[in-house]
Amino acid sequence: MSKKINLSIEARTLSKRLPQKVLRKIKNRSMLELLIQKCKKSKLIDEIIVSTTINPQDDVIAEITKKSNVKLFRGSELDVLGRVCETHVKFKSEIVVELTGDNPLQDPEIIDECIDKFLSTKVDFLNNGALDDSRSYPDGMDVAVFSINTLLDVEKKTREYEKALNLSKVKKVLKNSYQNEHNRFREHVILFMKTSGLYSTLCLHPKDKDLMRPELSFTVDTLRDFQFIERIVEKFDNIDFSLKDIIKVIDKYKILH
């Protein structure tokens, strides 16, 4: 029997650097709607769930999910890991695909490739971003895949920052890079599983060398980032464009970030 594979998108409106960025429109479609519609092109996902907060400001995200005919979960704003964990428990996920709402140009073929690779290996955690200094895909094409059991284990181990740090095999790296007034392991869902050294990990690199463009970034954190994405999307007549298509357009029209 095949396992239930659910994809969650973390999204909220109260982002600090660019408030309401997931609501910004590109060709009459919000960034979040664009991401949802692209994810729907995946052939391996059973359900798409938008994981947002209980803040009233995020009621508009709930409206978008209803309009887009995808599932919704609402939970804590600050405890993102807890929210995503509760999301996948509620929807009985067995395999989790984790995305964030600030990466609107996801390629469904890459999502499926990551899922296929995860299913064919025995690793605890797979992504196509940087596990160390080995990024090859552009930033903003990040896909993380792991089992619900790994997610539950991480949630349990990271409830207290110092205890999580003591469990980690790479304490110095984590303490120097991530500790602040908050428990960063709860802010970033995959941080502990990919950096603690407690889980087997695999970083997926593109088979097509033309996709190895780590200098590019499609993550939206600032207005400048959004305008870059806007200029790219405006070159296409529909949303059926791949990462390869995006790169061709950037190179052809010399679209600068």
C-alpha positions in Angstrom: 0.0 0.0 0.0 1.4 3.4 -1.0 2.0 6.0 1.8 0.1 9.2 2.0 2.2 12.0 0.7 1.1 15.5 1.8 2.6 18.8 1.0 2.4 21.8 3.4 3.0 25.4 2.6 3.9 27.7 5.5 2.4 31.1 4.9 1.5 34.2 7.0 0.9 37.8 6.3 2.9 39.4 9.2 6.3 38.9 7.7 8.7 41.6 9.0 10.7 42.6 5.9 7.9 42.6 3.4 4.5 42.5 5.1 1.7 40.6 3.3 4.2 39.4 0.6 2.3 36.2 0.0 -0.7 38.3 -1.0 1.1 40.5 -3.5 -0.3 40.0 -7.0 1.5 38.9 -10.1 -0.7 39.0 -13.2 -3.9 39.0 -11.1 -2.8 36.1 -9.0 -1.4 36.3 -5.4 2.1 34.8 -4.8 0.4 32.2 -2.6 -2.1 31.3 -5.3 0.7 31.0 -7.8 2.6 28.6 -5.6 -0.5 26.5 -4.8 -1.4 26.2 -8.5 2.2 25.1 -9.4 2.2 22.5 -6.6 -1.1 21.1 -8.0 0.9 20.0 -11.1 2.7 17.5 -8.9 1.8 13.9 -9.8 2.8 12.4 -6.5 1.1 14.7 -3.9 -2.1 13.5 -2.2 -3.1 16.7 -0.5 -1.8 20.3 -0.4 -2.2 22.0 3.0 -1.6 25.6 3.7 -0.3 25.9 7.3 -1.0 29.4 8.6 -1.5 31.1 12.0 -4.6 31.8 14.2 -4.0 35.5 13.8 -7.1 37.3 12.4 -4.8 39.0 9.8 -4.4 35.6 8.3 -8.1 35.1 7.6 -7.3 36.2 4.1 -5.0 33.2 3.7 -7.9 31.0 4.8 -10.0 32.5 2.0 -7.3 31.8 -0.6 -7.1 28.2 0.4 -10.9 27.8 0.1 -10.8 29.5 -3.3 -7.9 27.3 -4.4 -9.6 24.1 -3.1 -6.8 23.0 -0.9 -6.7 22.2 2.8 -6.1 24.6 5.7 -4.5 24.3 9.1 -4.2 27.2 11.6 -1.9 27.2 14.6 0.9 29.1 16.4 2.6 31.9 14.7 6.0 31.6 16.6 6.1 27.9 17.0 6.2 27.1 13.3 7.6 23.5 13.9 4.7 22.8 16.3 2.2 24.2 13.8 3.6 22.1 10.9 3.7 19.0 13.0 0.1 19.5 14.1 -0.8 20.1 10.4 0.5 16.7 9.3 -0.9 14.8 12.3 -4.3 16.2 11.6 -4.2 15.2 7.9 -2.7 11.8 8.6 0.4 12.4 6.5 3.0 9.6 6.3 5.5 11.4 4.0 5.8 15.2 4.4 6.8 17.6 1.7 7.6 21.0 3.2 7.6 24.3 1.4 7.5 27.9 2.4 5.2 30.6 1.0 8.1 32.9 0.1 9.2 30.6 -2.7 6.5 31.0 -5.3 8.3 29.6 -8.4 8.4 25.9 -7.3 8.8 23.4 -10.1 6.4 20.4 -9.7 8.8 18.1 -11.6 11.5 18.9 -9.1 9.1 18.3 -6.2 8.3 14.9 -7.7 11.9 14.1 -8.3 12.7 14.8 -4.6 9.8 12.6 -3.5 10.9 9.8 -5.8 14.5 9.9 -4.5 13.3 10.0 -0.9 11.1 6.9 -1.4 13.9 5.0 -3.1 16.4 5.6 -0.3 16.4 5.0 3.4 17.4 8.5 4.6 15.5 10.4 7.3 15.7 13.7 5.5 16.1 14.8 1.9 16.3 18.2 0.4 17.7 20.0 -2.7 18.9 23.0 -0.8 22.3 23.3 0.9 23.1 20.8 3.6 26.5 22.4 3.9 28.1 24.5 1.2 26.9 22.3 -1.6 23.9 24.3 -3.0 23.4 23.8 -6.7 19.8 24.6 -7.3 18.8 28.3 -7.2 17.7 29.5 -3.8 14.0 29.5 -3.6 13.6 26.1 -5.3 14.0 24.3 -2.0 12.0 21.2 -1.3 12.3 19.1 1.9 11.0 15.6 2.2 10.9 13.5 5.4 8.6 11.0 7.2 6.0 11.9 9.8 8.0 9.9 12.3 11.1 12.1 11.7 9.0 15.2 12.1 7.5 13.9 15.4 10.9 13.0 16.7 12.3 16.5 15.9 9.3 18.2 17.5 9.8 16.2 20.7 13.6 16.8 20.9 13.4 20.6 20.3 10.9 21.7 22.9 13.7 23.2 24.9 16.6 24.9 23.1 19.4 23.9 25.5 18.3 20.3 25.6 18.1 20.2 21.8 21.6 21.7 21.6 22.9 19.1 24.0 21.5 16.3 21.9 23.1 17.6 18.8 26.4 16.3 17.5 27.4 19.7 16.1 26.8 22.0 19.1 29.4 24.6 18.1 28.0 25.2 14.6 24.4 25.4 15.9 25.2 27.7 18.8 27.2 30.1 16.8 24.8 30.3 13.9 21.3 30.0 15.3 20.9 30.9 19.0 19.1 34.1 19.7 16.3 35.1 22.1 14.0 32.5 20.5 14.3 28.7 20.1 15.3 28.8 16.4 14.6 25.1 16.1 10.9 25.9 16.5 11.1 28.8 14.0 12.6 26.7 11.2 11.0 23.4 10.7 13.9 21.5 9.1 16.8 23.2 10.9 17.3 20.5 13.6 16.9 17.6 11.3 19.3 18.8 8.7 22.0 20.2 11.0 22.0 18.3 14.3 23.8 15.2 12.9 21.2 12.9 14.4 19.4 12.1 11.2 20.6 10.6 7.9 20.4 13.2 5.2 20.7 13.5 1.5 21.0 16.6 -0.7 19.7 16.2 -4.2 21.5 17.9 -7.0 20.1 18.4 -10.5 20.8 15.9 -13.2 20.6 18.7 -15.8 23.7 20.8 -15.5 21.8 23.8 -16.9 19.8 23.9 -13.6 23.0 24.3 -11.5 22.6 28.0 -10.9 23.3 28.6 -7.2 23.9 32.3 -7.8 20.2 32.8 -8.6 17.6 33.4 -5.9 13.8 33.2 -6.2 13.0 33.7 -2.5 10.9 36.7 -1.7 12.1 38.6 1.4 12.2 42.2 0.1 10.3 44.4 -2.5 13.3 44.0 -4.8 13.0 40.2 -4.6 9.3 40.5 -5.5 9.9 42.7 -8.4 12.5 40.3 -9.8 9.9 37.4 -9.6 7.3 39.7 -11.1 9.5 40.4 -14.2 10.1 36.7 -14.6 6.5 35.6 -14.4 5.3 38.3 -16.8 7.4 36.7 -19.6 5.1 33.6 -19.5 1.6 33.2 -20.9 0.6 30.6 -18.2 2.1 29.0 -15.1 3.3 25.8 -16.8 6.9 27.0 -16.7 9.7 24.9 -15.3 13.0 25.9 -13.7 14.7 25.4 -17.0 12.2 27.8 -18.7 12.8 30.4 -15.9 16.6 30.2 -16.4 16.2 30.5 -20.2 14.0 33.6 -19.8 16.5 35.2 -17.3 19.4 34.6 -19.6 17.5 35.7 -22.8 16.1 38.9 -21.4 19.0 39.5 -19.0 16.6 40.0 -16.1 18.7 41.3 -13.2 17.9 40.8 -9.5 
